Amino acid sequence: MRNIVQMKKEFNGILKDYLKYEGDKMSLEDWTEASIKKISHLREVDERNEFYLLAQAHICILGNRMDEAKWLLESYNYNRFAIGKDVELSSYYLYLTTKLSNDSIGQRRVAEELSRSFMKHPDSWRILCMLIEVDSEYKIYSERLNVLEKQFMEYKSHSLWFYLQAFRCFKEKSSSLKKLGQFEVQVLLFGVKYKLMTKELALYTANLASQMKNFDKHLYNVLVKCYEMYDEAMILTSICTLLIKGSRTEHIYFHWYEKAVDAELKIAQLYEYYMAAARPEEFHKQLPRSVYLYFMHGNSLDYHKCAFLYANLITYEDETSEIYAHYRDEMEEFTWNQLEKRNIDEDLRIIYKRFLIETDMSQDRIRALYDVCHAYWITTKVPNMKFIHVIAADGTITQKAAYTENGAEYFCMQRRIALYGKQKTDAIIQILSRMTAKDCSMNCVIWICAENMQIV
């Protein structure tokens, strides 16, 4: 069994090396020499396997060693009356004979024979790949791609040679790529994986992808590989457009938005998604000037990302600049608004420090500031947490905060119940961590009693 697996691996190595030749990474002469050595070894290991003999003849034909190929084919014991016993092997022999002859009548007869064999064995991608090279009907790319797509959809064919036949159509004529369905994307994935993608086809694919209505992960991977091969603005635009259509704001995609912003590409909603995918806690540099300029006339960012924008401006921009002057009133209004809502994070801390002035503090604002100064983040390792509830002595729920992956924020409204000191905080964390799975349903809530800080 191990020997069979090793032989299959060695033969696949011949195919993969041929793809290197197709991608101009290996010369035809080097491939032919290396492949003949490998196939000769396989024939020695399995002398009775006639497929290896035909494969060696095929290698010689591809390497323009026609005399060797003719000699090998003559040594093959072909019996047209036994074609039904191993139809693929017999079809392979007939296919190879057409490569050694310019006899159009003979080629037509072989095409008819292969067509009949394929009708009897429609699941054979090998016969199909031979048929489309021999039958003049399939010289038209649209016909060739239609039959290959049908084979792919019905029988899930995924051989390297099968994909190569389809990819050659796109490579030789980019306009034959009419859509980006499952079949086309898989063929293109094959192309970028083995570095066969041309610049023309990459740009053509990017143009088609930018017209897609929905995000496709596999198509995204195709575009990423295309960009690695060809650093082109059109491909980058297509990547970002596809991500935006899929509402992708995860941080793993931030570097694409960042590249597009740095290149000042004109993409709808690019700057909103740039901010949405950014992680303020990991961003330790000045935002691009184009970001400041874009949001000068208003934005729809949530308060966290809005605070990130303003805090970055306060930290890095000169207060005497025109941009800072334009944002000043807007940032001050935002400051009082967030204080009234008692919101707090690292960016808001910077903003509060800059704009909270004692002379402008009313009693309501002082109380809000007091609450903000006594805010705590509650975190736990308990899974499926949904909310944090704070309960007063009379049983009233005084605060409710949604629990996120980073924890939940709540405010101590009374000094006597504030969580002063690390010891108190650790005590609560220990209580939360000891909660059993029984206590934590999908709608699990942590109830914190304001008097004695117990879980109830």
N, C-alpha and C positions, 0 to 999 in steps of 0.2 A: 504493500500500500504506500509506504514511504517512497519507494522507487517511482511509482506512478505520479505522485505529487511532485517529486523532484523533476521528472521529465516534463510534466506540464508547465512547471515554472520555467524550465530552460527554454521551452518552445515559446512561451509568452515573452521571454527576454528577446527573442528574435523579432517579434512583432513590435515591442517597445523601442528597440533600436531602430527599426524601420521608421517609426514616428519621429525619431531624432533626425533621420535623414529628411523626412518630409518637412521638418521645421528648420532645416539648414543648420543643424547642430552636428551633423556627421556626413562625411562624404559617401557617395554611393559605392565607391570602391572599397572603403573601409567596412561599410556595412556588409557588402557581399562576402568579403573575405571572412569576417567574424561569423557571419550567419552560416556559411558553408561548413565551417569547423564545428559549430554547435549542432547543425542538423546531421552531420556525418557521425558525430558522437551518439546522437539519439538513434540513428539507424544501426549502429553497432550494438547498442544496448537492447534494442528491440528489432531484430532483423526481419521479423515476419510482419511488421507493421508497414503496409504499402503506402500509407498516408505520408510517412516521412520521405519516401522516395519521390512522391509527387511534389511534396513541399520543397525538396531540394531542387527539383526541376523549376519550380516557380521562382525560387531565389535566383537561379541562374538566368531566367528570363528577365527578371527585374534588374539584374546586374549586367544585362546585355551580353551574357555568355550563351549565345544561342546554340552553338554546337554541342556544348555540354548538356544543355537542356534537352536537345533533340535525342541525344544518346540515352539519357535517363528515361525519357518517355518511351523510347523503343524497347527498353528493357521491362516496361510495365506490361503485365499480361492482361490486356483489355479484352473483355468478352461482352459484346453488346447484348447478347441473349441473357447475360447474368446481371444486367443493370439493376434489376429489382432487388437483388440481394444486398447491395450496399449502394444505394442510389446517390448518396453524397460523394462517395469516392469515385464512382463512375462519372458523375457530373463534373468532378474536379478534373479528371483526365481530359474529357471533351473540351472543357473550358481552356485548358492549357494548350491544347492543339491549335486553337484559334489564334493564340499568341505567336505561333511559329509559322503561320501561313497567311498569305494575303488573298487566299481563295474566298471570294465573297459568297459563292454558292455554298461552299463548305461551312462557312461561318453562319449562313442562314439556316442550314440544316441543324447545326449545333444549337442555335438559338431556339429552334422549334423543339428540339429534344429536351433542352433545359426547361422550356416553358411547360412541356407536358409533365416533366418530373416535379416542377414546382406546384402545378395544379393538383397533383396527387399528394404532395407533401408541403402544404402551405405554411407549415410551422418551421420550415428549414430556412433560416436566415442565410446559411452558406450558399444554398442553391440560388437564392434571390440575389445575393451580392455578385454571383457569377453571371446571372441572367442579365442584370442591368448593364453589365459591361459589354455583353455580346449582342444583345437585342437592340436593333436600331430604334425601336419604339422608345427606349429609355434614354436616348441621347438628349431628349428634351428634359431640362432640369426639373420642371414642374411635375412631369410624369414620374421621374425617378424619385423625387421627394415624396410624392403622394403614396407610392407603393411602399417606400421605406417607413413612412409614418404609420401606415396601416399595419405593417409588420410589428412595429414598436408598440403600438397601442393594443394589438390583439394578443401578441405573444411575448411582450416585454423583452424583446431582444436587446442585448446590451454588450455585445462583443466589440472589441477594439476595431476589428475590420469593418463591422457593420456601421459603427459610428463614423469611421473614416470615409466610407462611401457617401454618407450624408453630408459630412463636413466639407468634402471636396466641392460639392455643389455650391455651398455658401462662399467658400474661399475663391473659387474660380469666377463666380458671378454673385456679388453681394446682393444684387436686387432680387435674387431668387429667395432671399429671406423675407417672406411676406408678413409674417406674424411671429409672435413670441409665445407660443403655446408650450405645453409640457415637452413635446418631442424636440422642438427647436432649441429650447433652453438646455435640455440634456446634451444635445449635440454640441452646442456652444460651450458647455462646461467641459466636455471632452476636449474641444479645441484649445481652451485656455489652460487646461491641466497639462497638456503635452506641448504647450508653447507653439501651437500651430496658427494662432490667430494673427492675421495680417492687420496692419494699421487701418486700411480701408474698411475691412469687415468690422473692426472694433468700433470705429466711428459710426458706421452704418447701424450697428447694434445699439449703440448709445442713443442715436437719434430715434430709433424705434422704441427703445425702453422709456424715453422721456414722454412718450405718448400713452403709456400704460396708465390705467385708471387705479389699479391696486398694487400694493407692495407684494413682491415675490422674492422670497429669500434666496432661491436658486439663481434667479436673474441678477439679484444684488451681488451674489458671489461671482457671477460672470463679469459684471462691470468692474468689480474690485480687481480681479485678475487682469482685466484689460488695462486698467489704470496702472497696474504694476509694470505692465509691458510698455505702455504708451502714455506718458504723462501729458494728457491732453485736457484742455479746459472743457471740451464738450463731454468727455466721459465723466469728469468730476461733476459737471452740472447735472448729468443724467443720474448719477449716484444720489446726489442730494435731493433732486426732484422726486426720485422713487422713494426715498426715506420719508420725505415730507408727506407724500401721498399716503404713506402707511402710518402716519402720525408717530414716527419713531423718535422718542425723546430720551431713550436710554443713553447713558454716558458712553457706552462703547461706540456710539456713532458720532460722538462730539468731534473727533478729529477730522471727520469729513466736512462737517459744518465749518469748522475752524479753517480748513484749507480753502473752502469756498469764500469765506469772509475775507481772509488774507488776500485772496486773488481778486476781491471785489467783484465777484460774479453777480449778475442780475438774476436772482431766483426769488420767486414769490415766497414770502414768509421765511426766508432764510435766516434773518436775524432773530426772529421769534424762536425758531427751533435751535439756533445757536445758544441762546440764553437758557432755553428749557433743558438742553442736554448738558450744559455746563455744571460742574460741581464747585460751588463757591469755596468750600473748605479746601479744595485742591488747586484753586486758581490763585497763584501768587505773582501776578504781573498785571500790567495795565491792559485794560481792554483796548482793542483796536479803535482808532479814532473814528472809523466808519460806523462803529457801534454807537458811540456817543452821538454822532450826527444823525443816525437813523432814528433814534428814540427822542430826539430833541422836541418833537412836536406831538408827544404823547405816546403811550404804550398801553398794552392790555396784559402786561406781565402780572403774575401773582405777586403778593407782597414780598415773598422770599427773594424772588429774582429781581424785583424792583429795588429792594434793599441792596442786593448784590451790585446792581448797576450804580446806584448812588454812592455806596460805600467805596466802590472802586474809583469813582470820580473824585471823591473827597480825598482818598489816599494818594492818588497819583497825579491828579490834574492841578495845575497852578490856579489858585483862587482868583488871580487877576485875569485869567483867560476869558475869552468871549463865551466859550462853551460852558465854563463853570458859572459865569454870570447868567447865562440863559437858564440853567438848571436850578439856580439858587432858590427862587420862590417856590418852584415845584417841589424841591427837596424839603423845604421848610414845612410846607403844607402836608407833605407825606409824613414827616416826623410827628406832627401833632396828631394826625389821624391814626397812626400806628400806636402812639402812646395811649390814646383814648381806648383803643381796642386791646391794650395791654399785650401787644405782641413783642417778642424779644428773640433775637438770635445774634450771632457774632457780627453780622453786617449792620443790624439795627443798633447794636451797641456803639459802633463807630459813628453812626448817624446821630444817635441821641447825644453822644459826647460833643459833637460839633454844633448841634442846633438847639439843644435845651438850655435856655438862658433863664436865670433866676427871676429876672424882672418880668418875664412873660408867663411865669407859672401861677396859674389860678389854683384854688383849693382842690378842684376836681383833678387837675393835672398833677398836683402834688400827690394826691391819693393814688392816682394811676401809676406814677413813678415809684411810689412805695411798693405797690403790688408787683411791679416789674422787677424791682430790686430783690424781692423775696420769691422769685420764680424758681421752680425746680423741674428738672427732667426726671421722670420716673421710668426706669428700664427694668426689664426682666427677661430671663431666658425661657420663660413659659411660652409654649407655642400657641398660635391661634388667638392671641389677645386682640381685643377690639376697642375697648374703652377704659379710661380711668375715671372713676367717680369719687369725688370728695364729699363726705357726709358730715354735716355739723352735728352738734350735741343733741339737737332736737330731732334728728333724723332727716333733716332737709338736705337734699343734694345741692350743694353750693356751687360745684363746678363739675363739668363733664368735658373730657378731652379725648379725641380719637387717638388710638395707639398706632404708631407707624413703626417701620423697621428700625427707626432711630430712637424710639421711645415716645413718651407723651409729656407735654408740658402742663403744669397746673400752678396756680398761684396760692400762696398762703395768705389769706385775707386777715387773719388775726395773729398778732405777734406770739401769743402763748402756744399756738399750734405749729409754729414755723419749724422746719426741719433744720435746726442749727447744728452744725458740726458733722464731721464725717461719720462718727459713730452712729448717730441717729439714721443717717442715710443708708449706711451699710445694713443696719438692722432691718429696714424696710425691704431692701433688695434680697436679704436672706429669706424673709418671710415669703416674698413673691416667688423666689426660686424653689421653695419647698412645696408649692402648690402642686397637687397631683393632677394627672390627666383627667380624672373624674371632675375636677373643679373647672376644667378648661374646655368647654364646648366651643363650637365655631363662633358663638356669640358671647364668649367669655368676657366678663367685666371685672376689673379690680375695684373693690369697694374699700376706700380708706376712711376710717372714722377720724374725724377732726379732733376728737378729745384725746384718745390714747394711741392713735396711729396703728390700729389693728385691722386685720383683714376680716371682714364679716360677711 
